[in-house]
Amino acid sequence: MIEHDVKDLSQAGAGRLKIEWAEQFMPVLRQVRERFAKEQPLKGVRLGACLHVTTETAVLMLTLKAGGAQVALCASNPLSTQDDTAAALVREYDIPVFARKGEDNATYYRHLESVLATRPQVTMDDGADLISQLHSEGNRGQDLVANVIGGTEETTTGVIRLRAMEKEGVLAFPVIAVNDADTKHLFDNRYGTGQSTIDGILRATNFLLAGRTVVVAGYGMCGRGVASRAKGMGAHVIVTEVEPIRALEAAMDGFQVMPMPKAAETGDVFVTVTGNTSVIGKEHFVRMKDGAILANAGHFNVEIDLEALAGLATARRQIRPFVEEFTLRDGRRLNVLGEGRLINLTAAEGHPAAVMDMSFANQALAAEYMVKRGRALERRVYVVPREIDREIARLKLLSMNVEIDGLSAQQEEYLASWRHGT
């Protein structure tokens, strides 16, 4: 059997059924796979992926393999792996997978090394851990980088890291920021994160949102999605922000906007979606009401300062799966969900397949673009080419039986000219 490290291969049958279910809702990626199977644009290319190991990711891996790629996959978060999916990819589809739900830090990085050991020519990240590891390995890393044509990055946090690397002049190869494609962040981030985050919170807590106060930290596309879904379930929503334009948008969208120290006093549920560190810390914990629930939907588990919370607590216990209760000196209890990690993948199943259809179509087509043109690109972070973005939107509309207008020759000429006036 191919090299792998998964929890239980006997779960492969169940995993395959779940993958087949997800595939039904991913028509754009299916169309990409059909073309890939005929044209083989990735033939012989070694592709190393560090993504959440979910059923939707499995459909992407099968698409890349159909295009001729030699794929190896590890998890981009210790708690996001679906073990049955990982088993199915290994046993049913012969794809090397290194991922176990609940793996410790040492195992997580060993799995990154297992993917790097395949000497990837294209990297595919969700959070930039694979690229970061590759760049931090000294001489070995330099040797591996020599093989790399380029990479792709799935999420906001990863793009932030990559742009910092570009600014410092250390990025060793070009990377396409899949997250910045309109068909990714306008839908995956907003509708996917909005629905799956609420789903994860409810699965972990069985908490009634109606009539309660939900505090959303960050009003980017992910924060907008969480805020709108919470509002739709009857919650009173408060938004906290550091960026004035986004704060203004939140206020214009009908949400109450205030600083986190003030919001901490009234919130029942707190959700961080900023991509930054220590968004909720000691100064906020001491103001929170008894029973407050804290969840994170940002990529890394740094948005809630768990070390500070542990320092304030006199006792802590696992009161439900994915719910840890911290008791403070005055008897107040604060509940942290999913160890402060991505709650939508820790306690739920991540984004629905129908929205990941577009995100992963972007990944597949960006990988194809990188194979064809990456050697001519500078060592920079690039946005997905507009023609790819628009084609994915066209295919998605087609799959939804939605028709749109087209421009007439007269309209095209009008838009292209400066001579038409009043």
C-alpha positions in Angstrom: 0.0 0.0 0.0 1.1 3.6 -0.6 2.8 5.4 2.2 0.4 7.0 4.6 -0.4 7.9 8.2 -4.2 7.8 8.9 -6.1 6.8 12.0 -8.2 3.8 10.8 -8.2 2.3 7.3 -11.4 0.3 8.2 -13.3 3.6 7.9 -12.5 3.8 4.2 -15.9 2.5 3.0 -17.8 5.1 5.0 -15.4 7.8 3.8 -16.0 6.9 0.2 -19.7 7.3 0.5 -19.3 10.7 2.0 -16.9 11.7 -0.8 -19.5 10.6 -3.3 -22.2 12.6 -1.6 -20.0 15.8 -1.6 -19.2 15.2 -5.3 -22.9 15.5 -6.2 -22.8 19.2 -5.1 -19.6 20.1 -6.9 -20.5 20.3 -10.6 -17.9 22.9 -11.5 -15.1 20.7 -10.2 -16.5 17.7 -11.9 -16.4 19.6 -15.2 -12.8 20.6 -14.5 -12.0 16.9 -13.8 -13.5 15.8 -17.1 -11.3 18.1 -19.0 -8.3 17.3 -16.9 -8.8 13.6 -17.5 -8.7 14.2 -21.3 -5.9 16.8 -21.5 -3.6 15.7 -18.6 -2.3 19.2 -17.9 -0.6 18.1 -14.6 0.9 14.8 -16.0 3.9 13.8 -13.9 3.8 16.9 -11.7 4.5 16.2 -8.0 1.9 18.2 -6.0 2.2 18.6 -2.3 -1.0 19.8 -0.5 -1.6 21.0 3.0 -5.4 21.4 3.3 -8.2 20.5 5.6 -8.8 16.8 5.0 -12.5 16.9 4.3 -14.8 15.2 1.7 -14.6 18.4 -0.5 -10.8 18.3 -0.4 -11.0 14.7 -1.4 -12.9 15.7 -4.6 -10.2 18.2 -5.3 -7.5 15.6 -4.8 -9.3 13.2 -7.2 -9.5 16.0 -9.8 -5.8 16.8 -9.6 -5.0 13.1 -9.8 -7.2 12.8 -12.9 -5.2 15.6 -14.4 -2.0 13.5 -14.1 -0.6 14.9 -10.8 1.2 12.8 -8.3 -0.5 14.1 -5.1 0.4 13.9 -1.5 -1.8 15.4 1.2 -1.5 16.4 4.9 -3.8 18.3 7.2 -3.6 22.1 7.6 -5.1 21.9 11.1 -4.7 19.3 13.9 -8.5 19.1 14.5 -9.9 19.5 11.0 -9.3 16.0 9.6 -12.2 13.7 8.8 -10.6 10.3 9.5 -12.9 8.3 7.3 -12.2 10.6 4.4 -8.4 10.3 5.0 -8.8 6.5 5.1 -10.8 6.5 1.8 -8.2 8.5 0.0 -5.5 6.0 0.9 -7.3 2.7 0.5 -9.9 3.5 -2.2 -8.1 6.0 -4.3 -4.3 5.3 -3.7 -3.5 8.9 -2.6 -0.9 9.3 0.1 -2.4 11.1 3.1 -0.8 12.0 6.4 -3.5 13.3 8.7 -5.2 12.3 11.9 -7.9 14.2 13.7 -6.5 15.3 17.1 -2.9 14.9 16.2 -0.4 16.6 18.4 2.0 19.3 17.4 4.9 16.9 16.7 2.8 14.7 14.5 1.4 17.7 12.7 4.9 18.8 11.7 6.0 15.2 10.9 3.1 15.0 8.4 4.3 18.3 6.8 7.7 16.7 6.4 6.1 13.6 4.9 4.6 15.7 2.1 7.8 17.7 1.6 9.7 14.3 1.3 7.8 13.8 -2.0 9.8 16.8 -3.4 6.7 18.7 -4.6 6.9 20.8 -7.8 3.7 22.6 -6.9 2.6 23.4 -3.3 -1.1 23.9 -2.3 -1.7 25.4 1.1 -4.4 26.5 3.4 -2.6 28.7 5.9 0.9 28.6 4.3 2.3 26.0 6.7 3.8 23.9 3.9 5.5 26.9 2.3 6.6 28.3 5.7 8.2 24.9 6.6 9.8 24.7 3.2 11.4 28.2 3.7 12.6 27.5 7.2 14.6 24.3 6.6 18.0 25.8 5.8 20.0 23.9 3.2 17.5 21.1 2.8 14.8 23.6 2.2 16.9 25.3 -0.5 17.4 22.0 -2.2 13.6 21.3 -2.1 12.8 24.8 -3.3 14.8 24.2 -6.5 12.1 21.7 -7.5 9.2 24.1 -7.0 7.6 25.8 -9.9 5.1 27.7 -7.7 2.3 27.3 -5.2 -1.3 28.2 -4.4 -2.8 29.5 -1.2 -6.4 29.0 -0.1 -7.1 31.3 2.9 -6.8 34.8 4.2 -4.4 34.0 6.9 -2.0 32.2 4.5 -2.1 35.1 2.0 -1.2 37.5 4.9 1.8 35.4 5.7 2.8 35.1 2.0 2.6 38.8 1.4 4.8 39.4 4.4 7.3 36.9 3.0 7.2 38.7 -0.4 7.7 42.1 1.3 10.8 40.8 3.1 12.1 39.4 -0.1 12.3 35.8 1.2 9.5 34.2 -0.9 11.4 31.7 -3.1 8.8 31.1 -5.8 5.5 32.6 -7.2 2.2 31.8 -5.4 -1.3 32.3 -6.5 -3.6 33.8 -3.8 -6.7 31.6 -4.5 -8.4 33.4 -1.5 -8.4 36.7 -3.4 -10.5 35.3 -6.3 -14.0 36.7 -6.3 -15.4 33.2 -6.8 -13.6 32.2 -3.6 -13.8 35.0 -1.0 -17.2 36.4 -2.0 -18.8 33.0 -1.5 -16.6 30.6 0.5 -15.6 33.1 3.1 -19.0 34.8 3.4 -21.6 32.0 2.9 -19.4 29.0 3.7 -17.8 30.4 6.9 -21.1 32.0 7.9 -23.1 28.8 7.8 -20.4 26.3 8.9 -19.3 28.5 11.9 -22.8 28.7 13.3 -23.2 24.9 12.5 -20.1 24.2 14.6 -21.1 26.3 17.5 -24.6 24.7 17.6 -23.3 21.2 17.3 -20.8 21.8 20.1 -23.3 23.5 22.5 -26.9 23.0 21.4 -27.2 26.7 22.3 -30.3 28.8 21.3 -29.1 31.9 19.5 -32.5 33.6 19.3 -32.6 36.5 21.7 -28.9 36.2 22.7 -26.0 38.6 22.0 -23.4 37.3 19.5 -20.1 39.3 19.3 -18.3 38.9 16.0 -14.7 40.1 16.0 -13.8 41.2 12.4 -16.0 42.3 9.6 -14.2 40.9 6.6 -16.0 38.5 4.3 -15.9 35.8 7.0 -17.2 38.1 9.7 -20.0 39.4 7.4 -21.1 35.8 6.9 -21.1 34.9 10.6 -22.9 38.2 11.5 -25.6 37.8 8.9 -26.3 34.1 9.8 -26.4 34.9 13.5 -28.8 37.8 12.9 -30.9 35.5 10.7 -31.3 33.1 13.7 -32.7 35.9 15.9 -29.5 36.9 17.7 -28.6 40.5 18.5 -25.2 41.0 16.8 -22.3 43.2 17.9 -19.3 43.7 15.6 -15.9 44.7 16.7 -13.3 46.1 14.2 -10.0 47.9 14.0 -10.5 49.0 10.3 -12.7 52.1 10.0 -14.2 51.3 6.6 -15.2 47.8 7.6 -16.6 49.2 10.9 -18.6 51.7 8.9 -19.9 48.9 6.6 -21.0 46.9 9.7 -22.9 49.9 11.1 -24.5 50.6 7.7 -25.5 46.9 7.6 -27.5 47.4 10.8 -25.1 45.9 13.3 -24.0 47.6 16.6 -20.3 48.4 16.5 -18.2 48.9 19.6 -14.7 48.1 21.0 -14.2 44.6 22.4 -13.8 45.7 26.0 -17.3 47.1 25.9 -18.7 44.2 23.9 -17.2 41.7 26.4 -19.6 42.9 29.1 -22.7 42.0 27.1 -21.9 39.1 24.8 -23.2 35.6 25.2 -21.3 34.2 22.3 -18.0 35.5 20.9 -16.7 34.5 17.5 -13.2 35.6 16.3 -12.7 35.9 12.5 -9.8 38.3 12.1 -6.7 36.4 11.2 -4.8 38.2 14.0 -3.6 37.2 17.4 -5.0 37.9 21.0 -8.2 39.5 19.7 -9.8 38.3 23.0 -7.5 38.5 26.0 -7.2 39.0 29.7 -8.8 42.4 29.7 -11.9 41.0 28.1 -12.2 37.7 30.0 -12.4 39.6 33.3 -15.4 41.6 32.0 -17.4 38.6 30.6 -20.6 37.3 32.1 -20.9 33.8 33.6 -21.5 31.2 30.9 -20.1 33.1 28.0 -19.1 31.0 25.0 -15.9 31.7 23.0 -15.3 30.3 19.5 -12.8 31.0 16.8 -13.3 30.7 13.0 -9.9 32.1 12.0 -7.3 29.8 10.7 -4.9 29.6 13.7 -5.7 29.1 17.4 -4.2 32.4 18.4 -7.2 34.7 18.3 -8.4 33.8 21.8 -5.5 34.1 24.3 -5.9 30.7 25.9 -2.8 31.1 28.0 -4.1 34.2 29.6 -7.5 32.5 30.3 -5.7 29.5 31.8 -3.8 31.9 34.1 -7.1 33.4 35.3 -8.8 30.0 35.9 -8.9 28.1 39.2 -10.3 25.0 37.5 -11.0 23.7 34.0 -12.9 20.7 32.7 -14.2 19.2 29.5 -17.9 19.6 30.0 -19.0 18.4 26.5 -17.2 17.2 23.4 -15.3 20.3 22.1 -16.4 22.4 25.1 -13.9 23.2 27.8 -15.1 25.1 30.8 -12.8 27.5 32.6 -13.9 28.6 36.1 -12.5 31.9 37.3 -11.7 32.9 40.9 -15.0 34.7 41.3 -16.9 31.6 40.2 -17.7 32.8 36.6 -17.4 30.1 33.9 -16.2 30.8 30.4 -16.5 28.1 27.8 -14.0 27.7 25.0 -15.0 25.7 21.9 -12.7 23.3 20.0 -9.5 24.4 21.8 -9.8 27.8 20.1 -9.3 26.2 16.7 -11.5 26.5 13.7 -14.9 25.6 15.2 -16.5 24.9 11.8 -14.1 22.1 11.2 -13.4 21.0 14.8 -17.1 20.4 15.8 -18.8 20.3 12.4 -17.9 19.3 8.8 -16.6 22.6 7.4 -18.1 24.5 4.5 -20.9 22.9 2.4 -19.7 21.2 -0.8 -21.6 23.6 -3.1 -19.6 26.6 -2.0 -16.2 24.7 -1.9 -17.0 23.7 -5.5 -15.9 27.2 -6.6 -12.9 27.4 -4.2 -11.5 24.1 -5.2 -12.1 24.8 -8.9 -9.9 27.8 -8.4 -7.3 25.6 -6.7 -7.3 23.1 -9.6 -7.2 25.8 -12.3 -4.5 27.8 -10.5 -2.4 24.7 -10.2 -2.7 24.2 -14.0 -1.9 27.8 -14.6 1.2 27.6 -12.4 2.5 24.4 -14.2 2.1 26.1 -17.6 3.4 29.6 -16.7 5.0 29.5 -13.3 8.6 29.4 -14.5 8.1 32.8 -16.2 6.6 34.5 -13.1 8.4 36.6 -10.6 8.7 35.5 -6.9 5.5 37.3 -5.9 2.0 36.7 -4.7 -0.5 36.8 -7.6 -4.3 37.0 -7.8 -6.1 34.3 -9.7 -6.2 35.5 -13.4 -9.6 37.2 -14.1 -10.4 34.8 -17.0 -10.2 31.8 -14.6 -12.4 33.6 -12.0 -15.1 34.5 -14.6 -15.0 31.0 -16.1 -15.7 29.4 -12.7 -18.6 31.9 -12.2 -20.0 31.0 -15.7 -19.8 27.3 -15.0 -21.4 27.7 -11.6 -24.3 29.7 -13.0 -24.7 27.0 -15.7 -24.9 24.3 -13.1 -27.6 26.3 -11.3 -29.7 26.8 -14.5 -29.2 30.6 -14.2 -29.1 32.6 -17.4 -27.7 36.1 -17.7 -27.6 38.8 -20.4 -24.8 39.4 -22.8 -23.5 42.7 -24.3 -24.6 43.7 -27.8 -21.9 44.9 -30.3 -23.2 48.4 -29.7 -22.9 48.1 -26.0 -19.4 46.7 -26.2 -18.4 49.6 -28.5 -19.9 52.1 -26.1 -18.0 50.8 -23.1 -14.8 50.7 -25.1 -15.0 54.3 -26.3 -14.5 57.7 -24.6 -16.2 59.6 -27.4 -19.8 59.1 -26.4 -20.9 62.0 -24.2 -24.1 63.7 -23.1 
